[in-house]
Amino acid sequence: MEDGKPTQDRNGEQPGRVSTAISGLGDLAHRQVNDQLTAQLGRAADSIERIRGILARTGKELGGAGLRSIGEPLGQASGVLGGLAGYLRESDLDSLLSDVERFARRQPAVFLGGCFALGFILARVVKTSGKVAAAEVGT
């Protein structure tokens, strides 16, 4: 501050106001990303819930048809998926990320194996969807 006037940068702006504005933009961007990812978690939970329902129905049908050795594990898997869907709905993004980080620190081999499996599955989905899109364009 010279001569009682606030210090200004080369563009005539006051540094405090600029840093406050930048900080506000960063906070806004963080909230928007967090909101979008939370919405994605909700959609993922809905998809998992649909898969859970399919597994539960299939398990009951197979169990009723005398194939309990297949039906019971499907029923158990549907219960696990139901718990996962509920967890995703109830968790906010920050707690979900801290839970993943804690798990990765406790079980690094399982975490890395899961990442590899997820990457493989996603690669197959992307590859298949690309072939389907190319076939639709060609017809």
C-alpha positions as CSV (number, residue, x, y, z in Angstrom):
1,M,0.0,0.0,0.0
2,E,1.6,3.2,-1.1
3,D,0.2,6.7,-0.4
4,G,-2.8,5.1,1.3
5,K,-3.9,3.3,-1.9
6,P,-4.3,-0.5,-2.1
7,T,-1.5,-2.3,-3.9
8,Q,-2.4,-3.2,-7.5
9,D,-0.9,-5.7,-9.9
10,R,0.1,-4.9,-13.5
11,N,-3.5,-5.0,-14.7
12,G,-4.7,-2.6,-12.1
13,E,-6.4,-5.4,-10.1
14,Q,-6.1,-5.8,-6.3
15,P,-4.3,-9.1,-5.6
16,G,-6.6,-9.9,-2.7
17,R,-9.8,-9.6,-4.8
18,V,-8.3,-11.8,-7.6
19,S,-7.2,-14.6,-5.2
20,T,-10.7,-14.5,-3.6
21,A,-12.4,-14.7,-6.9
22,I,-10.1,-17.6,-8.0
23,S,-10.8,-19.4,-4.7
24,G,-14.5,-18.9,-5.2
25,L,-14.3,-20.4,-8.7
26,G,-12.4,-23.4,-7.4
27,D,-15.0,-24.0,-4.7
28,L,-17.8,-23.8,-7.2
29,A,-16.0,-26.2,-9.6
30,H,-15.4,-28.6,-6.7
31,R,-19.1,-28.5,-5.7
32,Q,-20.3,-29.1,-9.3
33,V,-17.9,-32.0,-9.8
34,N,-19.0,-33.5,-6.4
35,D,-22.7,-33.1,-7.3
36,Q,-22.2,-34.7,-10.7
37,L,-20.2,-37.7,-9.3
38,T,-22.8,-38.1,-6.5
39,A,-25.5,-38.3,-9.2
40,Q,-23.4,-40.9,-11.0
41,L,-23.2,-42.9,-7.8
42,G,-27.0,-42.8,-7.6
43,R,-27.3,-44.1,-11.2
44,A,-24.7,-46.8,-10.5
45,A,-26.7,-47.8,-7.4
46,D,-29.9,-48.0,-9.5
47,S,-28.1,-50.3,-12.1
48,I,-26.7,-52.5,-9.4
49,E,-30.2,-52.7,-7.9
50,R,-31.6,-53.9,-11.2
51,I,-28.9,-56.6,-11.5
52,R,-29.6,-57.6,-7.9
53,G,-33.3,-58.1,-8.8
54,I,-32.5,-60.2,-11.8
55,L,-30.1,-62.4,-9.8
56,A,-32.7,-62.8,-7.0
57,R,-35.5,-63.8,-9.4
58,T,-33.2,-66.2,-11.3
59,G,-32.0,-67.7,-8.0
60,K,-35.5,-68.3,-6.9
61,E,-36.6,-69.8,-10.2
62,L,-33.5,-72.1,-10.3
63,G,-34.0,-73.1,-6.7
64,G,-37.7,-73.9,-7.4
65,A,-36.7,-76.0,-10.4
66,G,-34.5,-78.2,-8.2
67,L,-31.2,-76.4,-9.0
68,R,-30.5,-75.2,-5.5
69,S,-26.7,-75.5,-6.0
70,I,-27.0,-72.7,-8.5
71,G,-29.9,-70.8,-7.1
72,E,-28.6,-70.3,-3.5
73,P,-25.3,-68.7,-4.6
74,L,-27.2,-66.4,-6.9
75,G,-29.5,-65.4,-4.0
76,Q,-26.4,-64.7,-1.9
77,A,-24.9,-62.6,-4.6
78,S,-28.1,-60.6,-4.9
79,G,-27.9,-59.9,-1.2
80,V,-24.3,-58.6,-1.6
81,L,-25.3,-56.4,-4.5
82,G,-28.2,-55.0,-2.5
83,G,-25.8,-54.0,0.3
84,L,-23.5,-52.4,-2.3
85,A,-26.4,-50.5,-3.8
86,G,-27.5,-49.2,-0.4
87,Y,-23.9,-48.3,0.5
88,L,-23.5,-46.2,-2.7
89,R,-26.8,-44.4,-2.1
90,E,-26.0,-43.6,1.6
91,S,-22.3,-42.6,1.1
92,D,-21.1,-39.2,0.0
93,L,-18.2,-39.0,-2.4
94,D,-15.6,-38.1,0.2
95,S,-16.5,-41.0,2.5
96,L,-16.5,-43.4,-0.4
97,L,-13.0,-42.3,-1.5
98,S,-11.7,-42.6,2.0
99,D,-13.2,-46.1,2.4
100,V,-11.5,-47.1,-0.9
101,E,-8.2,-45.7,0.2
102,R,-8.4,-47.5,3.5
103,F,-9.2,-50.8,1.7
104,A,-6.3,-50.3,-0.7
105,R,-3.9,-49.8,2.2
106,R,-5.2,-52.9,4.1
107,Q,-5.5,-55.2,1.1
108,P,-3.3,-53.9,-1.7
109,A,-3.1,-57.1,-3.7
110,V,-6.9,-57.5,-3.7
111,F,-7.3,-53.8,-4.6
112,L,-4.9,-54.1,-7.5
113,G,-6.5,-57.4,-8.7
114,G,-10.0,-55.7,-8.5
115,C,-8.7,-52.7,-10.5
116,F,-7.2,-55.1,-13.1
117,A,-10.5,-57.0,-13.4
118,L,-12.6,-53.9,-13.6
119,G,-10.3,-52.5,-16.3
120,F,-10.5,-55.7,-18.2
121,I,-14.3,-55.7,-18.0
122,L,-14.5,-52.0,-19.0
123,A,-12.2,-52.7,-22.0
124,R,-14.4,-55.5,-23.2
125,V,-17.6,-53.4,-22.8
126,V,-16.0,-50.5,-24.8
127,K,-14.7,-52.9,-27.4
128,T,-18.1,-54.6,-27.8
129,S,-20.0,-51.3,-27.8
130,G,-17.7,-50.0,-30.6
131,K,-18.4,-53.0,-32.7
132,V,-22.2,-52.7,-32.1
133,A,-22.0,-49.0,-33.1
134,A,-20.0,-49.8,-36.2
135,A,-22.5,-52.5,-37.2
136,E,-25.4,-50.1,-36.7
137,V,-23.7,-47.4,-38.9
138,G,-23.0,-50.0,-41.6
139,T,-26.6,-51.1,-41.9
